[in-house]
């Protein structure tokens, strides 16, 4: 007998060491329901099946929770709000800014934030390199941006001097690392549920060097 979505989420979260309350589980599943609904028109994500979204979207996003720094976080190229929205749901003490250049994506993000009543999330429709913030971020993360070099170049102006840049990568990014103009502190292999479709997931933690004039 197949597991319910709630059981899949709960078991997967336990396997990656993430404790979820009943309310958080319900909100995360409501978020997936919104993605499924909007996907029919806006094509937000290639993953169409809700069961697959548990692992590919929710658990994948939540796996980076232990690596976040500070309470001001930015998710660049956020797409459907990943990983920012799941992380904001399970850790309401942190404030998130989601940035994306495609209006259909930011419209979805705004709708999700409103329907899920997320008080700790703001959305900005902008190119990352053109975005501005009142408070520099302690953590900037990307899940589906282009190269590491582009990520650092485009977003470092949003990062506080002691902040970190986190890039989620499926494979070990050897070539991208060689082109990088940032200080790599560590490359972590993220903890995923047993039997996950992605055998490995890497998190590249960087300190951005100041841009030279």
N, C-alpha and C positions, 0 to 999 in steps of 0.2 A: 504494500500500500504506500502510495507516494505521500510525502510529508506536506503539511499545509505550509503556506508562505510564512506564517508566523513561526512555525517550528524550524523551517529552513533557516530563517534569519537568526533565530535564537541559537541554534546549534552552531551555525557558522560564526556568529559573534563570539561564542564561548571558545571556539577553536583558535581565534586570533587574539583572545584575551581582552575582549571588549564587553563590558557589562552594560546591558540595556534594560531600562525600566519598561514596564508594559506600555506606558504612554509613549516613550521613545520608539518602541517597536511599531506601535500603531501609526505614529507620525511618519516614520520611514516608509511604511507600506502605503500610506496615503500619497506620499511623494511619488512612489513608483506608479501608482494608479494614474497620477497626473501625467507622468511621462508617457505612459501607454496611451492615454487619451489624446494628448497633443501630437504624439508620433504619427497618428493617422493622417494628419494634415501638414505638420511642420517638419517631419523627418528629423527629429532631434538626435536620435541615436540609431546605430545600425542594429542594436540588440532589440528585438521585437517581443520576445517572450518574457513575461514577468518573472517566471521562475529563474530564467537565466540572468535577469537584472539583479537578483539578490546577490549573486556572486560578482558579476561583472561591474556593477555600479555601486551597490551599498557596501559590501564587505571589502571590495578593493579600495574604496574611499576611506573607510574606517580603519584600514590597516596602517595609515600614516598618523593616526591620532597620537601615539606616544612620541612622535618626532616633531610636533608643533612647538613653537616658542612664542612666549608672550601672549598678549590678548588682542592684538591688532593684526588680523590676517587678511590677505588678499589672494583670491583665486583668479588667475589670469587665463584668458581663453576658456572661460568656464563652461561654455556649451550649454548643457542641460542643467548646469549648477553643480557639476562634479569636479572635485570632491567637496566643494564648499558647503552645499546644503546639507548633506548627510552629517558632516562634521559639526555644523552649527546646531543641528538637532540634538546630537548626543553631548555637546559641550556648550551649553548656552552662556557660559561666562566669557567666551571669546566672541569678539565682534568680527564679522566677515564682510568684505566688499567683493562682489562678483563683477568681473569686467569681461565684456565680450563685444566684438565689433559687429556682430550680426544682430539686426533688430529683432528677428523672429526668436532668437535665443533669449535675448534680454526680456522680451515680452513674456516668454514662458517663465523665466526666473522670477519676474515681478509678480506674476499670477501665483506661482508656487509659494513665494514668500507671504503673500496676502492670505491665501487659503490655509496655509499651515500656521499662520500667525507667528512668524519668526521675527521677533523683535530685535534680534542681533545680526540681521543681514540687510545689506543695502546692495543695490544693483546699479551699474553704470554702463551705458551703451557708449563705447569708445574704443578706439585702437589703444592698445596697452601703452604704446610709446607716447600717446597724447594725453593720457589720463593724469589727473592731479588729485592729491589727497591733502586734507588738513593735518592728519597725523600719519607720519611714516609708519610702515608696517614692520612688525617684528618677525613675521613669517609671510613669505610670498611663495605660492605653490602653483604648479601647473601639472595637469594630467594629460593634456592632449595638445600641447604647444608644439612648435616645430623643433629646431635644434637647441641644444644647451646654450650655444653661443648667442642665438637669437633671443632666447629667454632672458639671459643675463643682460644683454644689451638693451632690450626693450623695457625691462621692468626694474632695473637697479635704481632708477631715480625715485621709485616708490618705497625703497627699503631703508630702514633706519640704519645708522652706522654699525650697530651691534646686531642687526637682523640677519636672517638666513633666507636663502633661496632654496626651495625644494622642488626637484623635478622627478616625476614618476616615469619610469621607463621599463618596458617589458624586458628587453635584452640589455646586456651590459654594453654601454654606449662607448666603445673604444674610440671610434673615429671622432665622435663629437667631443670627447674629453680632450683629444689632441688639439682641437681648434679653440679650446676654451680660454677666455681671458678672465678667469675667476679663480679664487682659491677653493679647491675642493677639500672639505674637511673629512668627509666619509662617504662611502657608498654602502648603503644597507640593503640586505636582501629582506624584503618585507614578508611578514608572516601571513600566509594565506590559508584558507581552510583545506583540510585534507581532500584530495581529489579535485582540486581546483583546475579549471581548464588552462589557466596560465600557470605553467609549472614554476616560473619564477617571476618576481616583480622587484625591480630595483628602485631605490630612492637615492638620488644624488643630492647631497647636502653641500651647499656652497656659500661662501662669503663673497659678495661682489666687490671687486676692486673699484675705487673711484675712477670715473671717466676722466681722461686727460684732455685738456683744452688743446 
